Amino acid sequence: MAEVKKLKEENKVIQHEAANLLRQVIDVKADVKAIQEQRNKSVMFMAHFSTNQTNVRNDTALVFDKAELNVGHAYNKASGKFVAPMLGVYMFHSQIQGHNDGVVYVRMRKNGEDVAEIYTAKDDGKRDESGSTHALLLLGTGDEVWMQRAGDADSYYGNFRSHFTGYMLKAL
């Protein structure tokens, strides 16, 4: 009789452990599903200046305030910064056309470090210069990328003449 009682107690312990393991398996499956869904999400944006930009302060982010496309909502049109929503490989491109003096000197920055730049020298003054750059970057969740004025020119054409784009190539 004591042996039956002991087996019943062991059975309760095993059932309790099995229930705990089942809950853990369910939690892990939910985590895996969430990760897979996150990896399948698209992240891309295209933004430009809605109007010509003048008197842009040096060492400040260029705010491309018209986001024609912002899948994943990673581009902030109020700050001009892209914030990576997940670990991945991203491609960025920017084209800027100078306004008035024709010179363009801006940098693409990642978390405050230069990763690319656009520089055009002033020509004979009869036309406004434009330049472009791109960067392929490994970003972690929360990393920021933006374009920033770096030199003499403080005026840029708006509309589609100056833009900033980016997209995630692969989630990691």
N, C-alpha and C positions, 0 to 999 in steps of 0.2 A: 504494500500500500504506500509506503514511504517513497518507493521508487517511482510510482505513478505520479505522485505529487511533485517529485523532483523533475520528472519529464515535462509535466504541465508547466512548471515555472520556467524551465529552459525554453519551452515552446513559446511562452509569452515574450521572453527576452528576444528570441529569434524573430518573432512577428514584429516587435517594436523596432528592431534593427532593420528589418526588411522595409518597413514603412518609412524609416528615415532615409534609407538608400533610394527608395522610389521617389521621395520628395527631392533628393539631390539630383537624381537623373532628370526629373522634370525641370528643375531649375537650370541645369546645364543645357538641356535642349532649348529652353527659352532663350538663354544667353547666346547660343549658337545661331538660333533663328534671327535674333536681333542684330548680331554681327553680320550675318549674310544679307539681311535687308539693308543695313547701312552700307555695305560694300556695293550693293546693286544700285544705290542712289546716284543720280547724276549731279554733278556740280559744274556749272559754267555760267559765265557772265559776259556781257558786252556793255560798256558804259562810255559815254562821251559827254563833253561839255554842252550844256543846252544853249549857252551863249558864249560870245568871245570873253576870254578871261584877261583882265588887266590888273596891274599892281599886285600880282601874286607875291606873297612874302617868300624870301629865300628860306631854304631848309624847312619848308612846310609841305605837307601832302597836297598833291593836286586832287581836287575833288571833282571827279567826273559825275555830275549830278543827275544825268539822264541815263538810267539803266534800261536799255532796250530789252535785255535778257538777263535774268538773274535766277536761274534754276538752282535750287538748293539754298537760296538766300544767303550766300556767303559773302557777297559784296555789299558793303555799307555805303550807300550813295551820300550819306551825310558826312562821313569821315574820309571817303575816298579809299578806304582800306578793304582788302580781301582778307577774310579770316578763315583759315582752313578748318572745315568741320570734322575732318578725320585724317589720319595718316595716309599719305599717298604721294604719287608723282603728279605734278601739275605743270602745265605749260601756260606761260603768260606772254602777251605781246602788247606793245604800245606804239602808237604813232602820234607824234605831236607836230603841229605846224605853228611856227612862230608868227606873231602878229606885230605889226609896226616895224620893229627893227630887224626882223628876219632871223635872229639867232635863237637856237634851241639848245639848252643844256639842262637836262633832267636826268635823274637816276631812278632806277628801279631798286627798291629796298626790300629786304626780308628781315623782319625783326630788328630794324635799325642798321643793318649792314648792307652795303652796296652789292648788288648782284649783276647789274647791267646798267648801261647809260646810253643816252642819246646826246650827241653833240654835233652841231652844225656851225660852221664858221660863217661870219657875215660876208656876204658877197658885195657886189657893187651898190647895194641898197635899192635895187630896182625890183626885187621880189622877196617874198617871205620864204624862208627855208623850212623844210620839214625833214624829219628823221624818224627812224623806227628802231626798235630793239625787241628782243625776245629772250626768254630764259626758261629752261627746263629745271624745275626745282623739286627736291624732296622736302615735303612739309609734314610736320607733326600737327596734331590737333591743337588749334589755337594759334599757330604761327600766322603772322601777318605779312602781307605783301602790298606795296603801294608805289606810286610814282611820286617823285619829290623834286621841286625846283632846286637846282644846284648852282646856278651861276647868274650871269648878267641878265638874261632875258626874263621879263616878268609878264609878258603878254602872249596869249595863245589863242588861235582860232577855235571857235566853238563848232557846234553841230558835228558832222562826221569827219571833219578834218583832223580832229584830235580825239583819240579814243584809247581805252585800256580794256583788254580782254583777257580772259583766263578760263581754263577748264582742267578738270581732273582727268588724267590719262588712265590712272590705275590706282585703286585703293589697295593698301597693303595691310 
